[in-house]
Amino acid sequence: MKHVAENLGRTSCFLFFLVGIILPLVLGLSAHAAPEKKAKPAPQAKESGVVNDANLQASQKKVDELLKKNDLNESLRIELRIHEYTKEVLTTVKFIKGQYEKAVNDPAFPTKDKEQLYLKLKGLNDLIPRYTAAYETSLYYLGYIYAKRRESERARKYLSEYLQAVPFSASANSKWMKAKSFLLELYSLEGEF
């Protein structure tokens, strides 16, 4: 009888342990588990205010539409976000690319890891021209918008950066020539050169 009581006591302790400690832990973990993620549509630039890779082109298109309506304030707000985003991406990509190139050229770096870095470098090399073009476009538009807002100092800053960043184009309809004309107009040097 004493033996049965001891077994019953051990069983009770085990059940208490199971119910009192383990069960709340299991239930607590499942209650804190991450909820299922649902696919979200790409946010629109005006609605969310965030510019990212998914909406970069749509954001620039929105700026074009706003400029046609002469909405300088909203177009400036979006273009500043585009400019900051593309600048940050380029800075990050170029830094990472430099680190990968150092590793790939390091004879002590394992060959099997170098192969993966070569593939990643190819992806980074594809990103740079895309984001460079978007960044340069943001310089042009910021210069244009600030010029239209009669904020000459800011307009000159962005237009000068644009002219230095992009290759020269002699075409009268090129953005380079338009930026030069805006800049000369801001300096009151139209027609001088």
Secondary structure, 3 states (H helix, E strand, C coil): CHHHHHHHHHHHHHHHHHHHHHHHHHHHHHHCCCCCCCCCCCCCHHHHCCCCCCCHHHHHHHHHHHHHCCCHHHHHHHHHHHHHHHHHHHHHHHHHHHHHHHHHHCCCCCHHHHHHHHHHHHHHHHHHHHHHHHHHHHHHHHHHHHHHCCCHHHHHHHHHHHHHHCCCCCCCCCHHHHHHHHHHHHCCCCCCC
